[in-house]
Amino acid sequence: MSGTLIIITAPSGAGKTTLVRGLLERDPQVNLSISYTTRDPRPGEVDGRDYHFVDVASFRALRDRGEFLEWAEVHGNYYATSKVWIKEQIAADKDILLEIDWQGAQQVRKAFTEAVGVFVLPPSLEVLEERLRGRGTDNDDVIGRRLLGARGEMRHVGEFDYVILNNELQSAVDDLVAVVRAARLRYVNQHTRHLQYFDFLEQD
């Protein structure tokens, strides 16, 4: 395997999706893994592009067949990553980005120990609340649960390799692009992808 697997995690409202969009525009070599979810699509979201939207029964059937690399229940909805697709892409030398929560990140890194973990932090809980309310998609109860959950999620930041502070969007996108480029340049990736440049090391 020679592809790079990058995991990006953040509490809801920290701007993860916007950062990922910025990365994909800047780095066409990165392929976004499309997760499965049982939640309803938000305005503008498209099935197969943003998520694979499925009902709970279908999700559980896929899970029970062992189709998922990881899965978790978040805010009352299920989310999961396709195991077969990820393995195929990594084996084909593709760089894959996973948008998942900290629980999923733990599961993935057990299966892919070389995966690179990135955690996105908001400037403050106050800013996080402003962003959640600015969406206009959740009621006060949902926002309250998300803020409460965010505190617990952010306590896992120390489990990740890189931390991006999403205070200024363009700077945060620059940081994410830099992390991905650095991950590609690790010895394990370079040696596998460009073996011809390492041949001299084997010579007497």
C-alpha atoms as one frame of an Amber mdcrd trajectory, in Angstrom:
protein
   0.000   0.000   0.000   1.341   3.441  -0.903  -1.601   5.838  -0.743  -1.913
   8.304   2.117  -4.906   8.143   4.450  -5.704  11.427   6.188  -8.298  11.590
   8.956  -9.847  14.969   9.760 -11.963  15.376  12.878 -13.694  18.358  14.493
 -16.715  19.175  16.616 -19.808  20.145  14.663 -19.563  23.798  13.611 -15.758
  24.049  13.737 -15.600  24.512   9.959 -14.273  21.112   8.975 -16.410  20.791
   5.840 -15.359  24.233   4.594 -11.687  23.409   5.181 -12.032  20.130   3.324
 -13.659  21.914   0.398 -10.733  24.337   0.317  -8.226  21.469   0.375  -9.933
  19.628  -2.474  -9.893  22.793  -4.605  -6.170  23.275  -3.954  -5.024  19.649
  -4.177  -6.732  17.543  -6.868  -4.724  14.460  -5.839  -6.838  14.091  -2.697
  -9.997  11.979  -2.927 -12.752  12.444  -0.373 -14.263   9.325   1.142 -18.062
   9.552   1.045 -19.487   8.371   4.354 -22.771   6.606   4.944 -25.265   8.300
   7.250 -28.818   7.862   8.477 -29.415  11.574   9.056 -31.554  13.619   6.693
 -29.800  15.647   3.972 -29.273  19.315   4.737 -30.285  21.917   2.121 -27.967
  21.637  -0.882 -26.558  18.229   0.025 -26.613  15.554  -2.677 -26.740  11.785
  -2.180 -23.506  10.189  -3.379 -21.617  13.482  -3.337 -21.880  14.684   0.263
 -22.991  11.412   1.887 -24.596   8.114   1.035 -27.944   8.720   2.725 -29.560
   5.474   3.901 -32.262   4.500   6.363 -31.459   2.824   9.671 -32.432  -0.662
   8.477 -30.141  -0.437   5.426 -27.298   0.925   7.540 -27.554  -1.913  10.044
 -27.645  -4.485   7.239 -24.432  -3.092   5.722 -22.815  -2.976   9.146 -23.756
  -6.553   9.971 -22.259  -7.744   6.656 -18.933  -6.211   7.648 -19.016  -3.528
   4.958 -17.783  -0.733   7.224 -14.270   0.142   8.309 -15.722   2.115  11.200
 -19.101   3.307  12.345 -20.469   5.432  15.149 -23.659   6.978  16.449 -23.388
  10.764  16.684 -26.203  13.038  17.886 -28.728  10.271  17.315 -27.616   9.416
  13.771 -25.335   6.680  12.397 -22.223   7.376  10.330 -19.813   4.907   8.698
 -16.928   4.482   6.248 -16.782   1.868   3.483 -13.987  -0.608   4.237 -13.684
  -2.103   0.751 -13.508   1.253  -1.028 -10.809   2.615   1.288  -8.597  -0.451
   0.895  -8.957  -0.375  -2.897  -8.046   3.297  -3.089  -5.005   3.045  -0.817
  -3.737   0.006  -2.726  -4.126   1.994  -5.959  -1.817   4.748  -4.628  -4.651
   7.209  -3.988  -4.607   9.830  -1.248  -7.848   9.561   0.728  -9.394  12.027
   3.151 -11.826  10.839   5.822 -14.167  13.234   7.630 -15.070  11.303  10.774
 -15.513  11.795  14.516 -12.921  10.890  17.158 -14.479   7.469  17.790 -14.225
   6.579  14.105 -10.677   7.912  14.015  -9.675   5.500  16.770 -11.149   2.570
  14.852  -9.528   3.552  11.553  -6.075   3.998  13.053  -6.191   0.478  14.428
  -6.646  -0.819  10.874  -4.364   1.762   9.183  -1.553   2.564  11.594   0.103
   4.898   9.063  -2.980   7.127   8.835  -2.417  10.814   9.596  -4.801  12.383
  12.100  -5.823  16.060  11.944  -8.055  17.758  14.530  -9.723  21.097  13.816
 -10.368  23.351  16.811 -12.648  26.417  16.854 -11.270  29.634  18.427 -13.707
  29.290  21.345 -16.988  27.691  22.376 -18.645  31.071  21.889 -17.561  31.193
  18.257 -18.629  27.579  17.845 -22.125  28.449  19.095 -22.307  31.421  16.718
 -21.421  29.203  13.774 -23.973  26.562  14.737 -26.706  29.175  15.058 -25.598
  30.788  11.812 -26.417  27.609   9.912 -30.094  28.082  10.661 -30.688  24.330
  10.430 -30.880  23.277  14.101 -33.169  24.248  16.966 -31.953  25.299  20.424
 -32.117  21.758  21.825 -29.971  20.349  19.014 -27.470  23.202  19.318 -27.267
  22.628  23.061 -26.522  18.934  22.549 -23.887  19.731  19.934 -22.132  22.204
  22.230 -22.181  19.736  25.099 -20.816  17.033  22.800 -18.128  19.393  21.486
 -16.544  19.697  24.920 -16.152  15.926  25.136 -14.913  15.610  21.554 -12.232
  18.276  21.969 -10.752  16.434  24.939  -9.488  13.847  22.422  -7.397  16.379
  20.507  -4.193  14.904  21.966  -4.781  11.657  20.051  -4.116  13.396  16.720
  -0.870  14.187  14.887  -1.767  17.728  13.855  -4.056  20.433  15.238  -5.443
  23.250  13.082  -6.923  26.320  14.782  -9.717  27.508  12.513  -9.645  31.169
  13.451  -8.999  32.602   9.978 -10.301  30.431   7.140  -7.602  30.943   4.509
  -4.807  30.396   6.996  -6.496  27.207   8.218  -6.828  25.912   4.631  -3.129
  26.659   4.068  -2.304  24.647   7.170  -4.387  21.665   6.009  -2.753  21.722
   2.563   0.670  21.767   4.251  -0.215  18.767   6.436  -1.297  16.706   3.415
   1.846  17.573   1.475   4.039  16.718   4.447   2.266  13.374   4.858   3.063
  12.484   1.244   6.745  13.144   1.850   7.123  10.624   4.663   9.741   7.975
   3.999   7.239   5.106   3.841   5.302   6.866   1.070   8.264   8.132  -0.918
  10.065   4.796  -0.815   7.016   2.925  -2.092   6.054   5.440  -4.751   9.551
   6.215  -6.049  11.558   3.067  -5.437  13.877   3.812  -8.369  15.342   6.765
  -6.461  16.290   4.530  -3.540  18.048   1.821  -5.558  21.497   3.206  -4.786
  20.963   2.408  -1.121  20.959  -1.293  -1.953  24.190  -1.129  -3.920  27.602
  -2.049  -2.452
